[in-house]
């Protein structure tokens, strides 16, 4: 909690006056707030637990062998933050022997702190939270996000969006996977899916969903692997329905992507003539 609060202070300090640099491509951003918040979190955790491994998005911490590991996203929702859009947070998870035990996600702007400890439930600002009881997709509100390769694979991801748009009451795209997960945990949404995620995007939020009575998995229904890059989270009642619709939409998504690749290739060849 002390580390999360330190990151939150950094977020509020830099909000609306940060500068932005790009990482791997034009839409993968990093700000001073990402770097300063990570440094603050890592410093606090390493002082308290010097033998623990730390995996952090911006490369801070240490990855030496240990059965204890902290997984940190110092600023989830960086693009939102860079534009002053108030949907961002810090996410911290503690993992022992490969299984997450504690989690905190703190939204400084909204003053909302989500916490969970394995086996003891999940809380928002100290009050217990629970997933929704929505039983079917036609009554559900879901959320998702698009990976950093979305320009190259746009039709692939949009095929899934369209499938869920046609079967649910709505789909939201907020720009913070960690907050999408905790919104499922507290019943603001009923489920979430996303491709292309990293361990720091999901480790804390997944535990909070589970401890709020929900379910998380890979997209094939197997036990969640935070390194697999894909996730489904739900209130539990909708879980199999979401997985089945993802499987149903995949052939069409692959067809649309292949068609787009052919079209883009033909256009590029034409431009070279």
Secondary structure, DSSP 4 states (H G I P E B T S, - for coil): -HHHHHHHHHHHHHTTT--EEESSSTT-EEEHHHHHHHHHHHHHHHHH-TTSEEEETTS-S---S-SEEEEEEEEE-HHHHHTT-S--EEEEEEEETTEEEEEEEEETTTTEEEEEETTS-EEETTEE-------SGGG-EEEE---TTTTTTHHHHHHHHHHHHHHSSEEE--S-HHHHHHHHHTTSSSEEEEES--HHHHHHHHHHHHHTT-EEE-TTSSPP-TTSSEEEEE-STTHHHHHHHHHHHHHHHHHHHHHHHHHHHHHHHHHH-
